[in-house]
Amino acid sequence: MSPQRQALLERKLQLLHESALYRDRFTARAQSLRPLFAGTDHARQGWRWLRSHPEVWVAAGVALLVARPRRLAQWGSKAWMLWMWSRRIKRWIQPKNSAETTALKQIFLGLRQMWPIE
């Protein structure tokens, strides 16, 4: 084997070793984020449950309508604004052309692939 090829092989092995060390360090440091991700997963499970049980939303709306009709109108307008805002963000994030995709949009797209909003 030529000396140049031997040097490249040694460099490759060294880089693989360093990569394994970095992965181990990252794993050790990421353990502190575990409670945050567990909380996020729990919130997503709760959201899925609420989406699969529309009667909860209806019951809450009826209770609010009976108890405080004015407050229902206030919360309804806020919910409508949030829904419209989320629709605009979804439209903004959707790439029309790959050349138009900015770094921020790529981050949003990556997050959407990790945690799809159903």
N, C-alpha and C positions, 0 to 999 in steps of 0.2 A: 504494500500500500504506500502511496506517495506521501511525503511529509505534509503537503498541503491538505490532502484528504484526511490524514490523521489529525491535523490541527482542527479541521472543520468538525470532525466527529467528536473530538474532545470538547469543543465549544458547544456543540449541540447537547452533549451530556450535561455540561455545566449549566446551560440554560434550562434544561429540563429539571435539574435539581433545584435551581433557584425558583423556578415556577412552582414546584411542589412546596417549597418553603413559604412563598407568598400566599399560596392557597391555604396552607395551614394557619398562617397568621390572620388572614382575612376571616377564616372560619371561627377562629378564637375570638376575634374582635366583634364579629357579627352576632355572637351569642347574646350580647347585651341588648340587641334589637329584637330579640325573640318575643318579649312581652308586647311590644308595640305591634308586631305582625300578628300575634295571637289575638290582640284586641281588634285589629282590623278584620281578621278572618271572622271573628265572632259577630262584628257589626254587619259584615256581608251576609252571614247566615241569617241574621235577624231580618235584614232587608229582603232576602229571598223568601223567608217565611211570610213576611207581610205582603209581598207581591203575590204569593200563592193563596192568600186568604183575604180576598177583597171584602168579605163581610166585616172584618175588623175596621176597615176604612169607612164603610157605610155606617157602622154602629157609632164610630167616633164622630162622624159628620152629623148624624141624627142627634146624638147627645149634645153636641155643641149648638146645633140649631135650636133645640129645646131650651137649653140653659142660657145661651147668649147669642141671639141671632146677629147682633151688630158685630160681635167678635168673629163670627163665622164669615161675614162679608169681608172683614179686614184680613183674616187669615187666607180666605179664598183668593183675594186679589194678590197677596204675597206669593201664594203657591203658583198662581197663574204666571206672575212675573218670573219666578224661578224656573218654571217649566219652559217659558219662552227663551229665557237666557240660556238654558241647557241646550235647547234646539239650535240656537245660534252658534254656540260653541261646537256642537257636533258638526254643523255645516262647515264651520271654519276649519275644523280639524281634518275633515275628509279631503284627501288629496285629489285635485282635479287633474293635475299633471305632476309627474315625479320631479320635474325641474322646478316647480313652484314650491315644493316642500321645504320649509325652513327648518332650522335646528329645533326650535321650540315645537313645531308641529310634529317632528319626528319623535320627540320625547313623549308628546301626548299620544301619538300612535303606538309607541312602544308600551306605554302604560295601559292603553286600551287592549292591546294584545295580551298583556299579563293579567289584567282584571277586566274582562269584557263586561260592559254594562248592558244587561238584557232589557 
